[in-house]
Amino acid sequence: MHMATRRVAPVSSDVTAATSNYQEHVNPQWVALLNLLGMNVEYERCLGCELFTKDGRRILDFLSGYCVHNAGHNHPYIIQALKDEMDKCGPAMLQSHVPEIAGELAGRLCKLAGGGLAKVYFGSSGSEGVEAAIKFARAATGRDAIVYAKSSFHGLTAGALSLMNDAFWRDGFGPLLTDTQGVPFGDIAALEGVLAGKRQAAFVVEPLQAEGGIHVPSREYLQKAQELCHRSGTLFVLDEVQTGMSRTGTFLAAHQFEVRPDMVVLAKALSGGLMPVSAVLMTDKIYHAVYSSLKRAIVHTSTFSENSLSMRAGLATLDVLEREELGPRALNLGETFRAKLRRELAGFDMVKEVRGMGLLNGIEFVPPRKLAFRALYEAFHGIHPAMFGQIVVMRMFREKGILTQICGNNFMVLKAAPPLMVTSEQLDEFVSAIRDVVELAQTSPAFWTEALGMARRAVNI
């Protein structure tokens, strides 16, 4: 681990040559946001948990690309596996053959998942996986309606977006799927009321809500939800795009809750951080409802599905997770990490709770009690509710050399989700850093005046 003293360099608000083309031709607002937060830096190398910039900084990654980099950045084993696959010059995307490597990956995924999950549909993203789950659930049940948990995040394609209630993501995109309904996460009575009508094709839910604020339900909630689904003829579908692939300590979070979903959606970390890939695991019964005859053999396909590089990345990632025992490691380190966070942050009234499972963790904040600071908080919170969280993100990055982010559907929760090979020393570094930033927020007027200044600049962008 590189423990040299970090050199904290100021970041110019000007657009650099490296970002000018991106600003002109891709997403200028993204460049503006990174400039505002002082996070528009050029990365030169990314290895394991560490990101190295061209100006000599070393940044610890506690975001993992939203749980993409479970195996770490640029793992040499995965890179070599991809190089070897390319050197074969084989049928990478022939589209008219049986890709044996896809069968191998599917077999390993089903074995690891267990619970009667025997077939796999491959795609390129979590959103695409959720879209497939919607279609397959409708085909298998003959029903149209879908129920989901409020504050969830399932993706930004039209079908996946229909399973999210947050207006921020939905506004301006016209009519979505009409027969969807949200219920509060963790509320069994509400779910039971919806399922009583026996109209729902599926209940699609994250076992832990990630963007909703790292909410960890009781084991009883998911077990009862599964029971209600089976009783009503509704498929129990788990979105494990962020929680799967050993992130929460077991291959699937479902394993810790002792549930047997009818379908599971995986993506993100299955890629090894290098090749887009997703997988929908399902029972034989669901599979046969879709691919029910020779004529329907191609009724649901995707251009890049089952390509050899994505499949090889998935296989190599499974190798790394198993050989390095990253799941058990995440489970043990996560418990210690949360205990240290709770201990170090216990004296701050702005910290409401530390929660999580494995190495998917969140710190929930509340507004300051001190009246002078509360007035400043309310001033910039009125400009945008994410401002406080982004100030914490900015200070962690700028002053502590740590990359993290707030949750997309809960702006008062800071994520702490490093790659699974993170060391105890790196976890301690995060604990020390967040303690310093929270202490500053509770004691220094400069924290709040800078925040208000940034909020005002944001209004003018």
Residue, then its C-alpha position, 0 to 999 in steps of 0.5 A: m500500500h502506498m502511504a506517502t504523504r499526499r500532495v493536495a493540489p488545487v483544481s482549476s475551474d477552467v476546462t482543460a484540454a483533456t475535457s474540452n472535447y467532452q464538454e463540447h460533444v458529450n455532456p457539458q453539464w457533467v464537466a461543469l459539476l465536476n469543476l464546481l466540486g473541484m473533482n475534475v482531475e485527470y487520472e493516470r493509473c488506477l490500481g486496486c483501491e488507489l487512483f493516481t492523477k497526473d498532478g501527483r495525487r493518490i486518491l482512495d476509491f470508496l465508491s467503486g464506480y457504484c459497486v463495479h470494481n469489487a475485484g479492484h481497478n485493473h486487476p492483473y488476472i482479469i486483464q491477462a484473461l482478456k488479453d489471452e481471449m483476444d489473442k485467440c482471434g476466436p468467434a467474439m461476436l459471430q451471432s450464429h454459433v453456440p458460444e461455449i464460454a457463455g455456457e461456462l459462465a452461466g453454469r458457474l453463476c447458477k452453481l454459485a447462486g443456487g436456489g433453483l436458478a438454472k438458466v441465464y440471460f446475458g446482456s450488457s447493463g443492469s438496466e437491460g437486465v431489469e428490462a429482461a426481468i419485466k418481459f420474462a415475468r410477464a411471459a411467465t405469469g400472463r400478467d402485466a402489473i409490476v410492484y416495486a419498492k419506493s426509493s429504489f434504483h433499477g436503471l434509467t431505460a424506460g421499463a426500469l425507470s417505471l419501477m422508480n418513483d423519484a420524480f427527479w429521474r422520471d420528469g420530462f421523459g413522457p409516459l412510462l409503463t402504466d401498470t406499475q405500483g410502488v410500496p414502501f421498502g420494508d412495509i409488508a402490510a403494504l405489499e400484502g395489500v397490493l398482491a392480494g389482487k393477484r394481478q402482479a407479474a413480479f415484485v422487483v426489489e433490491p435486497l438492500q436499497a443502495e441509492g435509497g440510502i443503504h437501507v438494510p431490511s430485516r430477514e423477516y421482511l424479505q422472507k415474508a415478501q417471498e412467501l406473499c409472492h408465492r402465495s399470490g402467483t407473483l414472481f419474487v425478483l431481486d435486483e442484485v446489481q449493486t449488492g451481488m458479486s460478494r459486495t455484501g459478504t456472500f455471493l448474493a445478498a439473498h444468501q444472507f437473508e435465506v431467500r430463494p428468488d425466482m429471478v436475480v439481476l446481476a451486472k456491474a461487478l460481473s464485468g471485472g470493471l472492464m467489459p460491460v456485462s449483465a446476467v439475469l438468473m432464473t428458474d427453468k419454468i420462467y425460461h421455458a415460458v419465454y423460449s417455449s419453442l424453436k420459433r421463439a429461440i430468438v424472441h429476446t436477444s441483445t447484440f452484445s450478449e454472450n460476446s467472448l470478451s464479456m464472458r471471459a471478464g465474468l469468468a475471470t472476475l469469479d476466479v478472483l472473487e473465489r481465490e482471494e476470498l473477497g466475500p468472507r473478507a468483505l463480511n469481516l472487514g465490513e463489521t469492523f469498519r462500521a464499528k469504528l465509524r460508529r465509535e469515531l462519529a458517536g459524539f457528533d449530533m449531525v450523524k444519525e446512523v451508520r449502517g450497511m452489510g459487507l462493504l456496502n455502507g452508508i453514513e446518514f446525516v441530519p441538519p446541524r443543531k447549532l442555530a448559526f450553522r442551521a441557518l446557513y444549512e437551510a439557506f443552501h439546502g433551499i437551493h438544492p437538497a444535495m448541497f450538504g452531501q456534495i460539500v462533504v464529498m468535495r472536502m473528502f476528495r479535495e482535502k483527504g484524497i478520498l473519492t466517495q459520493i452521496c446516494g442518488n435517492n437520499f442526499m443525506v447518506l454518504k456511501a462507503a463502498p470500496p473495492l473488496m480488496v481494501t486494506s484495514e489501513q485504508l479503511d482506517e484512513f477513511v474513518s479518520a478522514i470522515r471524522d475530521v470533515v464532520e468535526l469541521a462541519q460541527t465547529s467551523p463557520a468556514f465549512w458553511t460559508e464555503a458551502l453557501g458560496m458553492a451553492r450560489r455558484a451552482v445557481n449561476i451555472 
